[in-house]
Amino acid sequence: MAKFPGETITEGLDGLAARLKTYYDAGARFAKWRGVISVSDVLPSFGAIKANAQALARYAALCQEAGIVPIVEPEVLMDGAPGTHSIERSEEITEETLRIVFEELSDARVSLEGMILKPSMIIDGKKARKASVAEVAERTVKVLKRTVPAAVPGIAFLSGGQSTEEATAHLSAMKAGFDLPWGMTFSYGRALQTEALAAWSGKPENVAAGQRAFSHRAEMCSLAAKGGWKKELEKAA
């Protein structure tokens, strides 16, 4: 962002209404927009959070006008530079970000019943990892209950640089341990793909191994989304 060193905003709103019509005609019924919030001792600035929240809200409103369900993704980075922030700092910034995002969604007249939230979990920086699974789950649910209206039908977490097992364990702990007003599931990238890519390694003879690894991780995440994952199931694979 201009005048905001170290902070970014996602571009692409210009002409989006016309593009969404094209996407709808091609069969699309869901879309996703990601706003990235960097964390350090001094970041993020209020201006960066506000600008990203406004962009997310404008995108969501345009999607709903086009008959497409918006997936709203405000990602508070845990693996960006410097990656040394505490879980308390993550909680503080995530709560502020989600509060502002939902203020902007309301101002943009977005129907909460017709959207999906894709947030990051509240976790300490990648280079300062100390928090237990139970603490991550507790802090994440606490902030979501403070900021996300019950009218939102679904929350689909991003993995945000967590290891495959971390992302699986944290989701399962939330589902198993708390009474939640929204549906909760996963929308992972790296946490689904890392093991499969390592098993495959780009070699034709490893395709089956890669498929098995992906199938296993998908099964573990599916169990986690129901609160039924256990660490012993990883060893049994």
C-alpha positions in Angstrom: 0.0 0.0 0.0 1.3 3.5 -0.8 2.4 5.3 2.3 2.0 2.1 4.3 5.5 0.4 4.4 5.3 -3.4 4.8 1.6 -3.6 4.2 -0.5 -4.7 1.2 -3.9 -4.6 -0.3 -5.5 -6.9 -2.8 -6.4 -5.1 -6.1 -9.0 -6.1 -8.7 -12.2 -4.4 -7.8 -12.3 -2.3 -11.0 -14.4 -4.1 -13.5 -15.2 -6.9 -11.1 -19.0 -6.7 -11.6 -18.7 -7.5 -15.3 -16.2 -10.3 -14.6 -18.5 -11.8 -12.0 -21.3 -12.0 -14.6 -18.9 -13.8 -16.9 -17.9 -16.2 -14.1 -21.6 -16.8 -13.2 -22.5 -17.6 -16.8 -19.6 -20.1 -16.8 -21.0 -21.9 -13.8 -19.2 -20.3 -10.8 -21.3 -20.0 -7.6 -18.5 -19.2 -5.1 -15.7 -16.7 -5.2 -12.9 -15.8 -2.8 -11.1 -12.6 -2.0 -8.1 -12.5 0.4 -6.9 -9.6 2.4 -3.5 -10.0 4.1 -2.8 -8.4 7.4 0.9 -8.4 8.4 1.8 -8.6 12.1 4.8 -7.2 14.0 5.3 -5.0 17.1 4.1 -2.0 15.0 2.0 -3.6 12.3 -0.7 -3.6 11.2 -1.8 0.0 11.0 -5.5 0.9 11.4 -5.4 2.2 7.8 -4.3 -1.1 6.3 -6.9 -3.1 8.2 -9.6 -0.6 7.2 -8.7 -0.5 3.6 -8.6 -4.3 3.3 -11.9 -4.6 5.1 -13.5 -2.2 2.8 -12.2 -4.1 -0.2 -13.5 -7.4 1.2 -16.9 -5.8 1.8 -17.1 -4.2 -1.7 -16.1 -7.6 -3.3 -18.7 -9.4 -1.2 -21.5 -7.0 -2.2 -20.6 -7.4 -5.9 -20.6 -11.2 -5.6 -24.1 -11.2 -4.0 -25.5 -8.9 -6.7 -24.1 -11.4 -9.3 -25.7 -14.4 -7.5 -22.3 -15.7 -6.3 -21.5 -16.6 -2.6 -18.5 -14.6 -1.4 -15.8 -16.3 0.6 -14.4 -13.5 2.7 -10.8 -14.1 3.8 -9.0 -11.7 6.1 -5.8 -13.5 6.8 -3.7 -12.4 9.8 -0.3 -13.8 8.9 1.5 -16.1 11.3 4.4 -16.9 8.9 5.2 -13.5 7.5 8.2 -11.5 8.6 9.3 -11.4 11.3 7.0 -14.2 12.5 8.0 -13.6 16.2 4.8 -12.2 17.6 3.0 -13.8 20.6 -0.4 -15.5 20.6 -1.6 -12.5 22.6 -0.6 -10.2 19.8 -2.3 -12.5 17.3 -5.5 -12.5 19.3 -5.5 -8.7 19.6 -5.0 -8.1 15.8 -7.4 -10.8 14.8 -10.2 -9.5 17.0 -9.6 -5.9 15.7 -9.5 -7.1 12.1 -12.7 -9.2 12.3 -14.6 -6.4 14.1 -13.7 -3.9 11.3 -14.5 -6.4 8.6 -18.0 -7.1 9.9 -18.5 -3.3 10.3 -17.6 -2.8 6.7 -19.8 -5.8 5.5 -22.7 -4.2 7.3 -22.1 -0.8 5.8 -21.9 -2.4 2.4 -25.3 -4.1 3.0 -23.9 -7.6 2.6 -26.2 -10.4 3.6 -24.4 -12.3 6.3 -26.6 -15.3 5.6 -25.2 -15.5 2.1 -21.4 -15.5 2.8 -18.7 -17.7 4.2 -15.9 -16.5 6.4 -12.4 -17.8 5.8 -10.3 -16.6 8.8 -6.9 -17.6 10.2 -6.6 -19.3 13.6 -5.2 -17.4 16.5 -1.7 -18.8 16.8 1.7 -17.4 17.7 4.2 -16.4 15.1 6.0 -19.2 13.2 9.3 -18.4 14.8 7.8 -18.1 18.3 5.6 -21.2 18.6 4.7 -22.0 22.2 0.9 -22.2 22.3 -0.7 -25.6 22.9 -3.5 -27.0 20.8 -6.0 -26.3 23.6 -4.9 -22.6 23.9 -5.1 -22.0 20.1 -8.6 -23.5 20.1 -9.8 -21.6 23.1 -8.5 -18.2 21.9 -9.8 -18.7 18.4 -13.3 -19.6 19.5 -13.3 -16.7 22.0 -12.5 -14.1 19.4 -14.9 -15.6 16.8 -17.8 -15.5 19.3 -16.9 -11.8 20.1 -16.8 -10.7 16.5 -18.7 -13.0 14.0 -22.5 -12.8 14.0 -24.4 -16.0 14.4 -26.1 -15.2 11.1 -23.0 -16.2 9.2 -23.7 -19.8 8.2 -20.2 -21.1 7.9 -16.5 -20.6 8.9 -13.9 -22.4 6.7 -10.4 -22.0 8.2 -7.3 -21.3 6.2 -4.2 -23.2 7.5 -1.9 -20.2 7.1 1.5 -22.0 7.2 0.7 -24.4 10.0 2.0 -27.9 9.7 -0.5 -30.5 8.5 -0.9 -32.0 11.9 -1.2 -28.6 13.7 -4.0 -27.5 11.4 -5.8 -30.8 11.8 -5.5 -30.8 15.6 -6.6 -27.2 16.1 -9.7 -27.6 14.0 -10.7 -30.8 15.8 -10.2 -29.2 19.2 -12.5 -26.4 18.3 -15.2 -28.7 17.0 -15.0 -31.1 19.9 -14.6 -28.7 22.7 -17.0 -25.8 22.1 -20.7 -25.0 21.4 -20.5 -23.1 18.1 -23.2 -21.1 16.4 -21.8 -21.6 12.9 -20.9 -24.5 10.8 -17.1 -25.0 10.9 -14.8 -26.7 8.4 -11.4 -26.4 6.6 -10.3 -24.7 3.4 -6.6 -25.6 3.6 -3.9 -25.2 1.0 -0.5 -26.1 2.2 -1.9 -28.2 5.1 -3.6 -30.5 2.6 -0.9 -30.5 -0.1 2.4 -30.6 1.7 2.5 -34.4 2.5 1.2 -35.3 -1.0 3.8 -33.1 -2.8 6.6 -34.6 -0.7 5.5 -38.1 -1.4 5.1 -37.4 -5.1 8.3 -35.3 -5.6 7.4 -34.8 -9.2 8.3 -38.4 -10.2 5.8 -40.5 -12.2 6.6 -43.6 -10.2 5.5 -41.7 -7.0 2.0 -40.7 -8.2 0.2 -43.4 -6.2 2.2 -42.5 -3.1 1.2 -38.9 -3.5 -2.4 -39.8 -3.9 -2.4 -41.9 -0.8 -0.8 -39.1 1.2 -3.4 -36.7 0.0 -6.3 -39.1 0.7 -5.0 -39.6 4.2 -4.7 -35.9 5.0 -8.2 -35.2 3.5 -9.6 -38.0 5.7 -7.9 -36.6 8.8 -9.2 -33.1 8.1 -12.7 -34.4 7.5 -12.6 -36.1 10.9 -11.3 -32.9 12.5 -14.2 -31.0 11.0 -16.5 -33.3 13.0 -14.3 -33.1 16.1 -13.2 -36.7 15.8 -9.5 -36.6 14.9 -7.0 -38.3 17.2 -3.2 -38.2 17.0 -3.1 -42.1 17.1 -4.8 -42.1 13.7 -1.8 -40.4 12.2 0.5 -43.3 13.3 -1.9 -45.9 12.0 -1.7 -44.4 8.4 
